[in-house]
Structure formats: C-alpha cells, structure tokens
C-alpha cells in the first residue's frame, strides 16, 4: 500500500473477517484489564475507521472515530515490509504516556484490511495492575489448566484425578465405575482428541466397543435433556 492510496474496498469476506475479531478484543480486554485500550480499525473508511473499542477513555475515542495519523503512516511500513505488527511509545491528548502496538489484519488476497491497536496506559497504578493479576472470584481460583506436551499426557492428566475420585466413591456401583469415568471424560471433551478412545480403553483395561457404548448412551441422554 503506497502513500496517498485511499481506503480499501472490503469484500463480504473481508467484512466477516474483521467482525470475527470483535470477540478477540473482548477476550483480550477481560484478560488484560482496564489499563489496556484495545481498538479495531476498518480500513474501508479512514474518517470513521474505529469499529470496535474497549476502554476508550484512555484516548477519548469511541466507535466511529477516525484512524490516527501515526497508524496511517504505519500502514506503509506494515504493507511494504510484510511485518505483522509494530511496537512503539506514544502519548494521548492529555500528554499521558502509552505503550502501543499496531497489528495488521489481513483479508482476501493478503491485503491489509484492518488494524488492531493495543495501548497500555502507563500511568496505571501498581495496585490496579496487581489487582488485575489476582483472581477475584472463587471460580477463578479454582480453575485448573493442564499444559501437556502431547495428547496422551493431556488425557492422562484428566483421567487420573477422575479415576481416583470415581473409584473412591462408594455410591457408584463397581460395575458402573468405568462408565462414570468415560462420561466425565466426555464432559471434559477428552474424546475430541485423536485416538483418545483407544488410549482410554488401554488405560481402563476395557474394550473400545465398551467405550463407544458408554459414549453413545451418555450423548443420547445429554441430547434428550
């Protein structure tokens, strides 16, 4: 994209691609906290390029605001150099410091059709930053995530605590133990992994057909409910 070239005519696919980033903005904002302004620009209309913005109070912008002069200048750098993003420091209207990044969004034919801009408000107090890094709910503190090296390790990390809990539960008949284990693993999504049925069958010492039977029955009950 050379200097002086006007806005990009977006195809229907381009528009869908841009809109698909809105949940990403929302997820990033929830994760990073209120000290980050996150903006989605469409390059179809430079005068009203902002189509998504969260925590816009840091720069005083809202949906419908224009693209910035610096972003326009960066378009050439991002396009000509094939870069995915650029990081820099800037200031808002009040002169307050920001650490910023501009990320190119590419659409059909590898054209840059939009920009995601993330601005960290550097005057955020340390207390506010630490508050954003601390779980504020029991649900958040109870969350557990397994960062496995491969699929088998992931299945084992899910299977072992489930098996231990089910085997220790006297309210579950011995004949229903494996069924309960399979159903709970299914609820956790473990059987979406390739060859998971074979591996779980080996771990539980039962046949694949038994696993499939428990899965069919469990999913049928779930659908009916």
C-alpha positions as CSV (number, residue, x, y, z in Angstrom):
1,X,0.0,0.0,0.0
2,X,1.7,3.2,-1.1
3,X,1.4,6.6,0.4
4,X,-1.7,8.5,-0.7
5,X,-3.7,5.4,-1.6
6,X,-7.2,5.7,-0.3
7,X,-9.3,3.4,1.8
8,X,-9.6,-0.3,0.9
9,X,-12.8,-1.6,-0.7
10,X,-13.8,-4.6,1.5
11,X,-15.3,-7.7,0.2
12,X,-18.1,-9.5,2.1
13,X,-15.4,-12.0,3.3
14,X,-13.2,-9.1,4.4
15,X,-16.1,-7.7,6.5
16,X,-16.7,-11.1,8.1
17,X,-13.0,-11.4,8.9
18,X,-13.0,-8.0,10.7
19,X,-16.2,-8.7,12.6
20,X,-14.7,-12.0,13.8
21,X,-12.1,-10.1,15.7
22,X,-14.7,-8.4,18.0
23,X,-14.8,-11.4,20.4
24,X,-11.0,-11.4,20.4
25,X,-11.0,-7.8,21.6
26,X,-13.5,-8.6,24.3
27,X,-11.4,-11.6,25.4
28,X,-8.2,-9.6,25.5
29,X,-9.8,-6.8,27.4
30,X,-11.2,-9.2,30.0
31,X,-7.7,-10.8,30.4
32,X,-5.5,-7.7,30.3
33,X,-7.7,-5.4,32.4
34,X,-8.9,-1.8,32.3
35,X,-5.4,-0.3,31.8
36,X,-5.4,-1.5,28.2
37,X,-7.3,0.2,25.4
38,X,-8.0,-2.2,22.6
39,X,-9.1,-0.9,19.2
40,X,-10.2,-2.5,15.9
41,X,-9.9,-0.3,12.8
42,X,-11.5,-1.0,9.4
43,X,-9.6,0.5,6.5
44,X,-12.7,0.9,4.4
45,X,-13.4,4.4,5.9
46,X,-10.5,6.3,7.4
47,X,-12.8,9.0,8.6
48,X,-14.7,6.5,10.8
49,X,-12.3,3.6,11.0
50,X,-12.9,2.5,14.6
51,X,-15.5,-0.3,14.5
52,X,-14.6,-1.8,17.9
53,X,-13.1,-0.2,21.0
54,X,-12.8,-1.2,24.7
55,X,-11.5,1.1,27.4
56,X,-11.6,4.1,25.0
57,X,-11.4,6.5,27.9
58,X,-7.6,6.3,27.7
59,X,-7.6,8.2,24.4
60,X,-11.1,9.7,24.5
61,X,-12.3,7.7,21.4
62,X,-15.4,5.7,20.6
63,X,-16.8,3.7,17.7
64,X,-16.8,5.9,14.6
65,X,-13.6,7.8,15.5
66,X,-11.1,8.3,12.6
67,X,-7.8,6.5,12.1
68,X,-4.7,8.2,13.6
69,X,-2.0,9.9,11.6
70,X,0.6,7.5,13.0
71,X,-1.5,4.5,12.0
72,X,-1.8,5.8,8.5
73,X,2.0,6.2,8.4
74,X,2.5,2.7,9.7
75,X,0.3,1.2,7.0
76,X,3.1,1.7,4.5
77,X,5.7,0.1,6.8
78,X,3.4,-2.9,7.6
79,X,2.5,-3.4,4.0
80,X,5.8,-2.8,2.3
81,X,7.9,-4.8,4.9
82,X,5.4,-7.6,5.3
83,X,5.5,-7.1,9.1
84,X,2.7,-8.4,11.2
85,X,3.0,-5.7,13.9
86,X,5.0,-2.8,15.3
87,X,5.6,-1.6,18.9
88,X,6.1,2.0,19.9
89,X,5.5,4.6,22.7
90,X,3.1,7.5,22.3
91,X,1.0,9.9,24.3
92,X,-2.7,10.6,24.5
93,X,-4.4,14.1,24.2
94,X,-3.5,14.8,27.8
95,X,0.1,14.0,27.3
96,X,-0.1,10.8,29.3
97,X,2.3,8.0,28.2
98,X,1.1,4.9,26.4
99,X,3.0,1.8,25.2
100,X,1.3,0.8,22.0
101,X,1.3,-1.9,19.3
102,X,-0.4,-1.9,15.9
103,X,-1.2,-5.3,14.4
104,X,-2.2,-5.8,10.8
105,X,-5.4,-7.7,10.0
106,X,-5.2,-9.3,6.6
107,X,-8.1,-10.3,4.4
108,X,-8.6,-11.8,1.0
109,X,-5.6,-11.8,-1.3
110,X,-3.4,-11.0,1.7
111,X,-4.4,-7.3,1.7
112,X,-4.3,-5.3,5.0
113,X,-8.0,-4.6,5.7
114,X,-7.8,-3.5,9.3
115,X,-5.7,-2.8,12.3
116,X,-5.8,-4.0,15.9
117,X,-4.2,-1.4,18.2
118,X,-3.4,-2.1,21.9
119,X,-2.5,0.9,24.1
120,X,-1.2,0.3,27.6
121,X,-2.0,3.3,29.9
122,X,1.4,3.7,31.6
123,X,0.0,5.9,34.4
124,X,-1.9,3.0,35.8
125,X,-1.2,2.5,39.4
126,X,0.8,-0.6,40.5
127,X,-2.1,-1.5,42.8
128,X,-4.5,-1.6,39.8
129,X,-2.1,-3.7,37.8
130,X,-1.7,-6.2,40.6
131,X,-5.4,-6.3,41.1
132,X,-5.8,-7.3,37.5
133,X,-3.3,-10.2,38.1
134,X,-5.1,-11.5,41.1
135,X,-8.1,-13.9,40.9
136,X,-11.1,-12.1,42.3
137,X,-13.6,-15.0,42.4
138,X,-13.7,-18.5,43.8
139,X,-14.3,-19.8,40.3
140,X,-11.2,-18.1,39.0
141,X,-9.1,-19.5,41.9
142,X,-10.5,-23.0,41.3
143,X,-9.7,-23.1,37.6
144,X,-7.2,-25.7,36.6
145,X,-5.4,-25.9,33.2
146,X,-3.1,-28.7,32.1
147,X,-0.3,-27.6,29.8
148,X,0.6,-31.0,28.4
149,X,3.4,-31.8,25.9
150,X,1.2,-34.1,23.9
151,X,-2.3,-35.6,23.6
152,X,-1.6,-38.7,25.7
153,X,-0.2,-36.6,28.5
154,X,-3.3,-34.4,28.4
155,X,-5.6,-37.4,28.6
156,X,-3.7,-38.9,31.5
157,X,-3.8,-35.6,33.4
158,X,-7.5,-35.6,33.0
159,X,-8.1,-39.3,33.6
160,X,-6.1,-39.9,36.8
161,X,-8.0,-37.5,39.1
162,X,-11.3,-38.6,37.6
163,X,-10.5,-42.3,38.1
164,X,-9.2,-41.7,41.7
165,X,-12.4,-39.8,42.6
166,X,-14.8,-42.4,41.0
167,X,-13.0,-45.4,42.5
168,X,-13.2,-43.8,46.0
169,X,-17.0,-43.0,45.6
170,X,-18.9,-45.9,47.3
171,X,-22.2,-44.6,45.9
172,X,-21.1,-45.7,42.4
173,X,-21.5,-49.5,41.9
174,X,-18.3,-51.3,40.8
175,X,-20.0,-52.3,37.6
176,X,-20.6,-48.6,36.8
177,X,-17.2,-47.2,37.6
178,X,-15.7,-47.3,34.1
179,X,-19.0,-45.9,32.7
180,X,-18.8,-42.9,35.2
181,X,-15.2,-42.3,34.2
182,X,-15.9,-42.3,30.5
183,X,-18.9,-40.0,30.9
184,X,-16.9,-37.5,32.9
185,X,-14.0,-37.5,30.4
186,X,-16.6,-37.0,27.7
187,X,-17.9,-33.9,29.5
188,X,-14.3,-32.6,29.6
189,X,-14.0,-33.0,25.9
190,X,-11.2,-35.6,26.0
191,X,-12.8,-37.8,23.3
192,X,-12.4,-35.0,20.8
193,X,-8.7,-35.8,20.7
194,X,-7.4,-38.2,18.0
195,X,-7.1,-41.9,19.2
196,X,-8.4,-41.0,22.6
197,X,-10.9,-43.9,22.6
198,X,-8.1,-46.4,22.0
199,X,-5.8,-44.9,24.7
200,X,-8.5,-44.6,27.4
201,X,-9.6,-48.2,26.7
202,X,-6.0,-49.3,27.3
203,X,-5.7,-47.3,30.5
204,X,-9.0,-48.6,31.9
205,X,-8.4,-52.2,30.6
206,X,-11.7,-52.4,28.7
207,X,-12.5,-52.7,25.0
208,X,-13.0,-49.8,22.6
209,X,-16.5,-51.1,21.9
210,X,-17.3,-50.6,25.6
211,X,-16.0,-47.0,25.4
212,X,-18.2,-46.3,22.3
213,X,-21.2,-47.8,24.0
214,X,-20.8,-45.6,27.1
215,X,-20.3,-42.6,24.8
216,X,-23.4,-43.3,22.7
217,X,-25.6,-43.7,25.8
218,X,-24.1,-40.6,27.5
219,X,-24.6,-38.4,24.5
220,X,-28.1,-39.7,23.8
221,X,-29.1,-38.8,27.4
222,X,-27.4,-35.4,27.1
223,X,-29.3,-34.6,23.8
224,X,-32.6,-35.7,25.4
225,X,-32.1,-33.4,28.3
